[in-house]
Amino acid sequence: MEVNDFERKKSAIIAKYNGWSSYDLNYNGGEFFMSSVETKEVTSFDGIFLKNILDAVANFTAGKKWEELEILDLGSYEGQVGIEFARQNAKRVVCIEGREGNVVKANFAKEVLNLKNLELFQDDVMNLSVGKYGSFDVVLCLGILYHLPVTDVFRFMKNVYETAKDIAIVDTHFAMADEMQVEHKGNIYHGRLFDETPDSHSPQSSLAGGDSFWLNRASLLNLIRDTGFDSLYVVPYPGKTWRGADDRITVVAVKHGGGGKKMVAPVFYRKENDRFIEKEPSLMVVHKKNMGRNWQKQKPDDFL
Ligand SMILES: C[S@@+](CC[C@H](N)C(=O)[O-])C[C@H]1O[C@@H](n2cnc3c(N)ncnc32)[C@H](O)[C@@H]1O
């Protein structure tokens, strides 16, 4: 793309949808590159987070060549994670994102960076099915589960399970207060509602609007297990809380299928009656300043 063309198209997108928030696209003497708006580093997006996701995918798909991986990114925002996988030469990266402006921005980055292995769709993640999008070695559910209403959470996880060939990575806030219980297929899940109405004009908020359902941590792990995944691993963030929030977790959910090798030290291997207890002692340690969005509504005392 010619630089004049680049500047003109970029300005038109910013005029219509505002600027990018997870990375910036720049032109520098003959080369286009991505950089963080804040740090100006070439690596896009929250660096530690992105590195952890790349590492987790590399580790848990070690039996396959990177260039053979097909990756699905759900609720892909401006495409920052999918773009990085495409830049790293994954075979095929499909992003599904509900908001037009976000898809337009990701499409512009695709064009500028010449990423032929990146496909972008504007769609509701609730329309995900193998029939519509195919199946993928890796399904990324980063920052999307906690944006879904209670009516959608269980079907979403089922669709993720069916679409994933090897692993799904679920990165999400979880509830620190048990304000409600939901029964699904004979199991009880605990959590609370999170009102997204105040955020409804944010390009990162729930598409449905209204109340999203946040599972507590044990219920989240139970749900992923109940959906059918064979083992779970929690991605560590040594010395750091996730993006500054204590109420957030990144879980790798693995399908071992018939013959896959099991790894050491999972959170669990699948057993029929193994469930996480709902009130985990670890939730007693809560730093209010680190509780992420809308922490005032959380009730850590419930766990003491
Ligand atoms: C918090 S952002 C997460 C972005 C990115 N995956 C990450 O982890 O940083 C949530 C994204 O999901 C999108 N989204 C929310 N609900 C959606 C839905 N039902 N279908 C498709 N996209 C949705 C939002 O527009 C937003 O881009």
The ligand as a MOL file (V3000), in Angstrom:
LIG
                    3D

  0  0  0     0  0            999 V3000
M  V30 BEGIN CTAB
M  V30 COUNTS 27 29 0 0 0
M  V30 BEGIN ATOM
M  V30 1 C -13.1700 -7.2590 26.2120 0
M  V30 2 S -13.0640 -7.3670 24.4590 0 CHG=1
M  V30 3 C -11.8970 -8.6860 24.2940 0
M  V30 4 C -11.0040 -8.5040 23.1150 0
M  V30 5 C -9.8960 -9.5210 22.9700 0
M  V30 6 N -10.4100 -10.8530 22.6890 0
M  V30 7 C -9.0260 -9.5090 24.1870 0
M  V30 8 O -8.9470 -10.4910 24.9120 0
M  V30 9 O -8.4240 -8.4970 24.4520 0 CHG=-1
M  V30 10 C -14.5920 -8.1640 23.9980 0
M  V30 11 C -14.8220 -8.1470 22.5110 0
M  V30 12 O -15.8960 -9.0330 22.2080 0
M  V30 13 C -16.8250 -8.3790 21.3730 0
M  V30 14 N -18.1270 -8.9790 21.6410 0
M  V30 15 C -18.8720 -8.8910 22.7740 0
M  V30 16 N -19.9630 -9.6690 22.6780 0
M  V30 17 C -19.9050 -10.2660 21.4600 0
M  V30 18 C -20.7350 -11.1990 20.7650 0
M  V30 19 N -21.8480 -11.6860 21.3250 0
M  V30 20 N -20.3650 -11.5840 19.5330 0
M  V30 21 C -19.2460 -11.1050 18.9450 0
M  V30 22 N -18.4150 -10.2330 19.5540 0
M  V30 23 C -18.7410 -9.8260 20.7890 0
M  V30 24 C -16.7300 -6.9190 21.7050 0
M  V30 25 O -17.1870 -6.1050 20.6430 0
M  V30 26 C -15.2190 -6.7730 21.9830 0
M  V30 27 O -14.5250 -6.5220 20.8070 0
M  V30 END ATOM
M  V30 BEGIN BOND
M  V30 1 1 1 2
M  V30 2 1 2 3
M  V30 3 1 2 10
M  V30 4 1 3 4
M  V30 5 1 4 5
M  V30 6 1 5 6
M  V30 7 1 5 7
M  V30 8 2 7 8
M  V30 9 1 7 9
M  V30 10 1 10 11
M  V30 11 1 11 12
M  V30 12 1 11 26
M  V30 13 1 12 13
M  V30 14 1 13 14
M  V30 15 1 13 24
M  V30 16 1 14 15
M  V30 17 1 14 23
M  V30 18 2 15 16
M  V30 19 1 16 17
M  V30 20 1 17 18
M  V30 21 2 17 23
M  V30 22 1 18 19
M  V30 23 2 18 20
M  V30 24 1 20 21
M  V30 25 2 21 22
M  V30 26 1 22 23
M  V30 27 1 24 25
M  V30 28 1 24 26
M  V30 29 1 26 27
M  V30 END BOND
M  V30 END CTAB
M  END
